[in-house]
């Protein structure tokens, strides 16, 4: 039986990594650990947001891989489009 050892989280607030947009409002963005299905956890960002003009709070978990995520930020525009599409059903 293997056990997963979780390292301490490096950042409490990652909201500065999320690109601002009129499509959504970020409520929180915190570092988390994502299960990969194996014995290791991957550093991730858990982001709770509201879509402009829609009710409800939505959460996505995005792996923090490489430095690209830190250079470009996280754009939730496609997630906002998915929420809008779900509301249209």
VMD Tcl script that draws the C-alpha trace (Angstrom):
set ca {
  {0.00 0.00 0.00}
  {1.43 3.34 -1.00}
  {0.73 6.60 0.69}
  {0.64 10.01 -0.91}
  {2.69 12.65 0.83}
  {1.36 16.14 0.27}
  {3.92 18.92 0.33}
  {2.96 22.26 1.86}
  {1.23 24.67 -0.47}
  {3.46 27.48 -1.66}
  {0.82 30.11 -2.35}
  {-2.39 30.95 -0.56}
  {-3.85 33.27 -3.21}
  {-3.27 32.71 -6.92}
  {-5.90 35.16 -8.17}
  {-3.16 37.41 -9.55}
  {-2.48 34.63 -12.10}
  {-5.99 34.84 -13.57}
  {-6.35 37.24 -16.48}
  {-9.12 39.80 -15.90}
  {-12.14 39.64 -18.21}
  {-15.63 41.04 -18.49}
  {-16.84 37.45 -19.06}
  {-16.26 36.39 -15.44}
  {-15.42 37.50 -11.90}
  {-12.85 35.50 -9.93}
  {-13.96 34.85 -6.36}
  {-10.92 32.84 -5.29}
  {-7.92 31.08 -6.73}
  {-5.91 28.86 -4.43}
  {-3.16 26.35 -4.89}
  {-4.32 22.78 -4.55}
  {-3.17 19.29 -5.43}
  {-4.77 17.37 -8.28}
  {-5.03 13.59 -8.26}
  {-3.56 12.12 -11.44}
  {-4.93 8.65 -10.83}
  {-1.53 7.38 -9.75}
  {0.39 7.71 -6.53}
  {1.45 11.31 -7.12}
  {-0.37 14.58 -6.81}
  {0.19 17.47 -9.21}
  {0.22 21.12 -8.13}
  {-2.90 22.85 -9.42}
  {-4.94 26.03 -9.14}
  {-8.52 25.70 -7.92}
  {-10.43 28.71 -9.23}
  {-13.96 29.69 -8.20}
  {-15.63 32.23 -10.47}
  {-18.96 33.74 -11.47}
  {-19.96 34.19 -15.09}
  {-21.19 37.70 -15.91}
  {-24.99 37.71 -16.14}
  {-25.42 34.18 -14.78}
  {-26.29 32.91 -11.34}
  {-24.10 30.45 -9.51}
  {-20.49 29.88 -8.62}
  {-18.36 27.59 -10.75}
  {-15.03 25.97 -9.94}
  {-12.30 24.63 -12.20}
  {-9.05 22.94 -11.25}
  {-6.16 23.56 -13.62}
  {-2.76 21.87 -13.30}
  {0.17 24.23 -12.79}
  {2.64 22.74 -15.24}
  {5.74 24.50 -16.43}
  {6.31 28.21 -16.33}
  {3.86 29.11 -19.13}
  {1.00 29.30 -16.66}
  {2.90 31.91 -14.66}
  {3.94 33.93 -17.72}
  {0.58 34.01 -19.51}
  {-1.89 33.71 -16.67}
  {-5.08 31.68 -16.75}
  {-7.84 32.79 -19.10}
  {-11.27 31.48 -18.07}
  {-13.01 32.76 -21.22}
  {-13.56 29.23 -22.57}
  {-14.93 28.09 -19.20}
  {-17.32 31.06 -19.22}
  {-18.42 30.08 -22.73}
  {-19.11 26.52 -21.51}
  {-21.24 27.85 -18.65}
  {-23.16 30.11 -21.07}
  {-23.74 27.13 -23.39}
  {-25.08 25.06 -20.48}
  {-27.48 27.85 -19.53}
  {-28.71 27.93 -23.15}
  {-29.83 24.27 -23.07}
}
mol new
graphics top color blue
foreach p $ca { graphics top sphere $p radius 0.5 }
foreach p [lrange $ca 0 end-1] q [lrange $ca 1 end] { graphics top cylinder $p $q radius 0.2 }
display resetview
